[in-house]
Amino acid sequence: MIAKTPTPPYYAVIFSSYRTQVDEGYREMADEMVRLAELQPGYLGHESVRDGLGITISYWENLEAIKQWKANTDHLVAQKYGREKWYTAYKTRIALVERDYGFEL
């Protein structure tokens, strides 16, 4: 589903990753991170796909909201497990969205 974002400006956090073969606990943790992010002040939505390369884009009102999410205790645990067992590589990028447009039937 395409996230319903507000009129710009807002921020996008782009998380690109490659997974290991370890699945134990991954889906549950991913679901919990979505649930917690949705409760985080400043969260606007997300989009995620995986076909070898995984890309998750989350949208935020401002940089402070992103900073608070990065420091969330449960998110820190997920980051640790990601480095230790779920990802072979990842990259996080933060971008200011200055313009967006789209089409929907």
N, C-alpha and C positions, 0 to 999 in steps of 0.2 A: 504494500500500500504506500502511496506517496503521502508524506507528512503534510499536514495542513499548517503551513507556517504563516506568520503575520506579514504585514507590509515591512520590507527592509527599512533600516538595517537590523540585522541580527547576526549571530555567529554560528558557524558550522564546525563541528569537531569530526574530522574524517579519520577513522581508524581502519587501516588496511592490515591484513594478517594472513599468515599461512599457519595451518594447524599441524600438530603432531598427530600420531596415531592414537593417542590417549583420549578416550571419550568420557571416562569415569568422572562424573560430577559436572561436566561441561555444560550440558543443556540446562540443568537445574540452576547453575550459577548464572548463565546467560539470562534465563527467565527472571531470576531474582534481581539482576542488575537493571533490567528494563522496568520492573516493578518499582524499584527504589528510585531510578532516574525520574520516573513519572511523578514521584512525590517531591522531588527536589525543586525548590524555588528557582524559577528562570528556565526550566526545561520546556521546550516547545514541541518536541516530537523527534522521531528518528525513522531511518530507512536502513534495511540491512539485506545483503545478498551474500551467498557463498557458492562458488563454483571453482574449487581449488583456492583461488584468492578470495578472501572474505573482505567485504567492505561494509562498514557500518558508519553512517553519518547521523550524528545527533545534532539537534539545533537548540540554541540557547539565546536568551535575551541579551546577555552581556558577558564580559570576561570574568567578572566576579562570580557569576553562577557557575561557570566552567571550573574556576579555581575551587569553589566549594565542593563540586561534584568529584573532582580529582582527589580531594582530601577526605571524602566520605570514608569512614572506617571500613565498611563492608566492601566498598569499591577498592580500597587498598588491599584487602585480602584477595579479591578477585585478580587484581593486577599481579600480585605475588604468585598465585597459582598459575596464571597465564605464562609468566616467565619461566616457572619451574617445570610445568608439565603440559600445557595446552598449545603453546605457540612455538614454532621454529623461528619465526621472524614477525615483527610488527612495526608499524610506523604510525604516529599520530600527528595530524596536521590541524591547525586551528586557522580558520579563515573568516574574514568579515564578508557577509553577504550584503552587497550594496544594491543589487537588483535581482529580481526573479520574475518569471513569467511562465505561463503554461497553457495547457489546453486539456479539457475534460469533456467527454460526452455526457 
